[in-house]
Amino acid sequence: MNIDFAAVLVLLTGLTGGIWLLDALVLGPHRHRAATQDGAGSISAAAVRLPWYVDLSKSFFPVILAVLVLRSFIVEPFRIPSESMVPTLLKGDFILVNKFSYGLRLPVLNIQFAGSGRPERGDVVVFRYPREPSVAYIKRAIGLPGDHLAYRGKQLFINGQPAPLTLLPADPAEPGYQQFEEQLGPVKHRIQVLADGRWPMVGLWPGLQLQREADGSIGWEYQVPDGHYFMMGDNRDNSSDSRVWGPLPEENLIGKAFLIWMNWDCVTFNGQCGRIGSSIR
């Protein structure tokens, strides 16, 4: 079961704010009029005591409203649940996402009302999974609207130009994989692929133009439509991304990931504390 925290926050903000406003305009004045007064004209303490539900609402409304504004329009935390972005992001990383990088959207309604930013090639993007919008995914923006993409021999080609790859030393923590430094425009980042050349993914999106390469691997080509982005995980042979479910509609964007602020293995004293405070690129 996926809980829509934005909807919960909006509901709680409306409920507590509504009770507070109702008390200020209706209930409070009614209590004062009905209160018994002593000879000096003062109101008894019992008469002005707030009902418990009003007291709770007045206490929690500013806090809930602040969390709603912060989470909806400024920065939102997420936890990495899988290994699809290894080696850039590890399972258990807690990250922060800039919510105004790609324009501000109303919570729940998801209607953009301010800003006009768009993802740049190489951005690490959090978005609503097209097949189940209540679930948040994180991938790297590979293709922008109008781009022609090709994938041959584990290498990306964007508008006919190969994305530069530099082989990196093997990582003992990732046996069976080769790691590379890939450059997408000005962005340099690490990726990894299976060392034996296999591609275990099944159920490729039918919109890809598939072709068998000379080495037996599967290549593909694709033209990104307007208003969409092509997303891929940095763990190229272990990621469910646009190769499986198609291009990402622009309205599904949530924000740009920019910082690792905690790692679960650090919390449980299993290492990875050095990742805390690392920027995401």
PLY file of the C-alpha trace (Angstrom):
ply
format ascii 1.0
element vertex 281
property float x
property float y
property float z
element edge 280
property int vertex1
property int vertex2
end_header
0.00 0.00 0.00
1.44 3.35 -1.09
0.47 6.32 1.08
0.12 9.67 -0.66
1.79 11.86 1.97
1.03 15.03 0.00
-2.70 14.23 0.16
-2.42 13.42 3.88
-0.64 16.72 4.57
-3.19 18.70 2.55
-6.04 16.96 4.42
-4.51 17.60 7.85
-3.68 21.21 6.97
-7.26 21.83 5.82
-8.73 20.08 8.85
-6.64 21.81 11.53
-6.77 25.18 9.77
-10.52 24.88 9.29
-11.11 24.12 12.97
-8.88 27.03 13.99
-10.71 29.41 11.63
-14.14 28.13 12.74
-13.20 28.74 16.36
-11.92 32.24 15.63
-15.04 33.29 13.70
-17.86 31.32 15.32
-17.11 29.08 18.27
-14.86 31.48 20.21
-17.24 34.46 20.10
-20.12 32.16 21.03
-18.23 30.89 24.10
-17.54 34.45 25.21
-21.17 35.52 24.82
-22.38 32.49 26.75
-19.83 32.87 29.54
-20.94 33.98 32.96
-19.28 37.18 34.11
-18.55 38.34 37.66
-19.39 41.77 38.99
-16.18 43.27 37.63
-17.10 42.18 34.13
-14.31 39.58 33.76
-14.81 36.20 32.13
-14.08 33.08 34.16
-11.08 30.95 33.19
-13.31 27.91 32.72
-15.38 29.80 30.21
-12.47 30.72 27.97
-10.75 27.33 28.14
-10.37 25.99 24.59
-11.98 22.66 23.66
-9.34 19.96 23.22
-9.85 19.70 19.46
-9.40 23.47 19.01
-6.33 23.49 21.22
-4.75 20.62 19.24
-5.59 22.25 15.91
-4.07 25.60 16.92
-0.92 23.79 18.07
-0.46 21.55 15.03
-1.70 23.74 12.17
1.44 25.94 11.86
3.71 22.88 12.02
1.75 20.89 9.43
1.48 23.93 7.15
5.24 24.52 7.35
5.94 20.86 6.49
3.49 21.01 3.57
5.08 24.15 2.12
8.64 22.84 2.62
7.88 19.42 1.15
5.75 20.67 -1.75
7.69 23.70 -2.95
11.25 23.67 -1.61
12.83 20.30 -0.80
11.55 16.77 -0.25
13.36 13.73 1.23
13.30 10.31 -0.44
14.83 6.92 0.34
16.47 4.84 -2.40
14.68 1.45 -2.37
16.62 -0.45 -5.04
19.99 -0.86 -6.77
18.99 0.60 -10.14
21.15 3.72 -9.65
24.31 1.95 -8.41
27.09 3.13 -8.32
25.77 6.71 -8.06
23.18 5.92 -5.40
23.09 2.89 -3.12
20.09 1.08 -1.73
19.34 2.73 1.61
20.59 6.21 0.68
18.38 9.05 1.90
18.41 11.93 -0.55
17.06 15.47 -0.87
15.21 16.63 -3.98
14.96 20.22 -5.18
11.25 20.80 -5.83
11.54 24.07 -7.76
14.14 22.95 -10.32
11.45 22.00 -12.83
8.71 24.45 -11.82
6.38 24.50 -8.84
3.29 22.29 -8.82
0.27 22.25 -6.57
0.30 19.22 -4.24
-2.17 16.44 -5.11
-3.50 18.29 -8.20
0.00 18.32 -9.77
-0.76 21.52 -11.70
2.27 23.67 -12.49
1.70 27.28 -11.43
5.18 28.84 -11.38
8.60 28.37 -12.92
9.55 26.88 -16.24
12.71 24.85 -15.56
13.27 21.64 -17.48
15.59 18.67 -16.86
19.00 18.88 -18.45
20.76 15.87 -19.92
22.48 13.99 -17.11
20.21 15.22 -14.29
19.25 12.67 -11.63
15.48 13.06 -11.54
12.75 11.92 -9.17
9.39 11.46 -10.87
6.04 9.72 -10.66
6.18 6.27 -12.21
4.01 6.50 -15.36
2.34 3.13 -14.76
1.58 3.90 -11.08
1.80 7.65 -10.38
1.56 7.18 -6.60
5.04 5.55 -6.69
8.16 7.73 -6.95
11.05 6.56 -9.17
14.55 7.95 -9.59
16.61 7.69 -12.80
18.98 9.76 -14.90
17.68 11.93 -17.74
19.35 10.54 -20.87
17.20 11.84 -23.70
15.52 15.24 -23.98
12.50 16.04 -26.18
13.44 15.59 -29.84
16.65 13.61 -29.17
17.53 10.58 -31.27
19.00 7.88 -29.02
20.85 4.67 -29.82
22.40 2.03 -27.56
25.06 -0.18 -29.10
27.67 -2.28 -27.36
26.70 -0.88 -23.94
27.34 2.68 -25.18
24.87 5.49 -25.66
24.72 7.54 -28.85
22.82 10.83 -28.64
21.92 12.56 -31.88
24.58 10.49 -33.62
27.36 11.31 -31.15
28.75 8.68 -28.75
28.61 9.51 -25.04
32.29 9.28 -23.95
33.12 6.29 -21.75
36.24 5.76 -19.62
36.85 2.33 -18.07
37.31 2.49 -14.29
39.01 -0.01 -11.95
36.79 -2.87 -10.80
34.84 -2.27 -7.59
35.18 -5.21 -5.15
31.75 -4.32 -3.78
30.17 -4.99 -7.20
31.59 -8.33 -8.46
30.62 -9.27 -12.00
30.27 -5.67 -13.14
32.42 -3.27 -15.12
32.28 0.38 -14.16
32.76 3.35 -16.48
32.77 7.10 -16.25
30.16 8.37 -18.70
29.85 11.96 -19.87
26.51 13.43 -20.86
27.16 17.02 -21.89
28.99 18.66 -18.96
27.91 15.92 -16.52
30.39 13.15 -15.69
29.11 10.24 -13.63
29.73 6.56 -13.03
27.71 3.71 -14.51
28.07 -0.05 -14.39
27.23 -2.91 -16.77
27.48 -6.67 -16.51
31.03 -7.76 -17.31
29.95 -10.80 -19.35
27.87 -8.70 -21.73
24.53 -10.29 -20.85
21.41 -8.19 -20.65
18.96 -10.03 -18.42
16.12 -7.54 -18.85
12.91 -8.82 -20.41
9.75 -7.10 -21.50
11.38 -4.27 -23.42
9.08 -1.43 -24.39
7.68 -2.09 -27.91
8.39 1.49 -29.00
12.14 0.76 -29.19
13.62 -0.20 -32.54
15.55 -3.31 -31.52
18.53 -4.75 -33.38
20.96 -7.60 -32.76
24.58 -6.46 -32.54
27.56 -8.40 -33.97
28.59 -9.53 -30.48
25.11 -10.94 -29.82
23.99 -8.12 -27.56
20.73 -6.23 -28.06
20.88 -2.66 -29.35
18.09 -0.19 -29.88
17.19 3.21 -31.28
14.51 5.68 -30.27
13.29 9.19 -31.05
12.13 11.01 -27.90
8.75 12.72 -28.51
7.99 16.30 -27.51
7.02 16.78 -23.88
8.80 13.57 -22.82
12.15 12.42 -21.43
14.03 9.15 -21.75
15.21 7.91 -18.35
17.80 5.23 -17.54
19.34 3.86 -14.37
23.11 4.03 -13.87
23.05 0.29 -13.16
22.39 -0.22 -16.85
21.76 -3.98 -16.81
19.65 -3.93 -13.64
17.17 -1.10 -14.02
13.51 -0.87 -14.96
13.43 2.41 -16.86
12.29 3.95 -20.14
13.57 0.87 -21.96
10.79 -1.07 -20.20
7.91 1.41 -19.67
8.58 4.08 -22.30
9.34 7.82 -22.18
8.49 9.93 -19.14
5.76 12.58 -19.57
6.84 16.02 -18.42
3.90 16.32 -16.02
5.29 13.39 -13.99
8.40 15.30 -12.92
8.90 15.85 -9.18
12.36 17.38 -8.84
16.12 17.11 -9.14
18.08 15.00 -6.64
21.03 16.96 -5.28
22.25 15.60 -1.91
22.72 12.38 0.07
21.92 13.30 3.67
21.92 9.84 5.28
22.48 6.15 4.54
20.68 3.31 6.29
23.88 1.26 6.62
25.40 4.16 8.54
22.41 4.25 10.88
22.83 0.51 11.56
26.63 0.86 11.97
27.41 -1.12 8.80
29.47 1.58 7.12
28.67 4.05 4.31
28.79 7.04 6.67
31.25 8.71 4.31
28.43 9.17 1.78
26.59 11.60 4.05
26.71 15.12 2.63
27.77 13.97 -0.85
26.33 15.86 -3.80
24.57 13.87 -6.52
25.78 14.20 -10.09
0 1
1 2
2 3
3 4
4 5
5 6
6 7
7 8
8 9
9 10
10 11
11 12
12 13
13 14
14 15
15 16
16 17
17 18
18 19
19 20
20 21
21 22
22 23
23 24
24 25
25 26
26 27
27 28
28 29
29 30
30 31
31 32
32 33
33 34
34 35
35 36
36 37
37 38
38 39
39 40
40 41
41 42
42 43
43 44
44 45
45 46
46 47
47 48
48 49
49 50
50 51
51 52
52 53
53 54
54 55
55 56
56 57
57 58
58 59
59 60
60 61
61 62
62 63
63 64
64 65
65 66
66 67
67 68
68 69
69 70
70 71
71 72
72 73
73 74
74 75
75 76
76 77
77 78
78 79
79 80
80 81
81 82
82 83
83 84
84 85
85 86
86 87
87 88
88 89
89 90
90 91
91 92
92 93
93 94
94 95
95 96
96 97
97 98
98 99
99 100
100 101
101 102
102 103
103 104
104 105
105 106
106 107
107 108
108 109
109 110
110 111
111 112
112 113
113 114
114 115
115 116
116 117
117 118
118 119
119 120
120 121
121 122
122 123
123 124
124 125
125 126
126 127
127 128
128 129
129 130
130 131
131 132
132 133
133 134
134 135
135 136
136 137
137 138
138 139
139 140
140 141
141 142
142 143
143 144
144 145
145 146
146 147
147 148
148 149
149 150
150 151
151 152
152 153
153 154
154 155
155 156
156 157
157 158
158 159
159 160
160 161
161 162
162 163
163 164
164 165
165 166
166 167
167 168
168 169
169 170
170 171
171 172
172 173
173 174
174 175
175 176
176 177
177 178
178 179
179 180
180 181
181 182
182 183
183 184
184 185
185 186
186 187
187 188
188 189
189 190
190 191
191 192
192 193
193 194
194 195
195 196
196 197
197 198
198 199
199 200
200 201
201 202
202 203
203 204
204 205
205 206
206 207
207 208
208 209
209 210
210 211
211 212
212 213
213 214
214 215
215 216
216 217
217 218
218 219
219 220
220 221
221 222
222 223
223 224
224 225
225 226
226 227
227 228
228 229
229 230
230 231
231 232
232 233
233 234
234 235
235 236
236 237
237 238
238 239
239 240
240 241
241 242
242 243
243 244
244 245
245 246
246 247
247 248
248 249
249 250
250 251
251 252
252 253
253 254
254 255
255 256
256 257
257 258
258 259
259 260
260 261
261 262
262 263
263 264
264 265
265 266
266 267
267 268
268 269
269 270
270 271
271 272
272 273
273 274
274 275
275 276
276 277
277 278
278 279
279 280
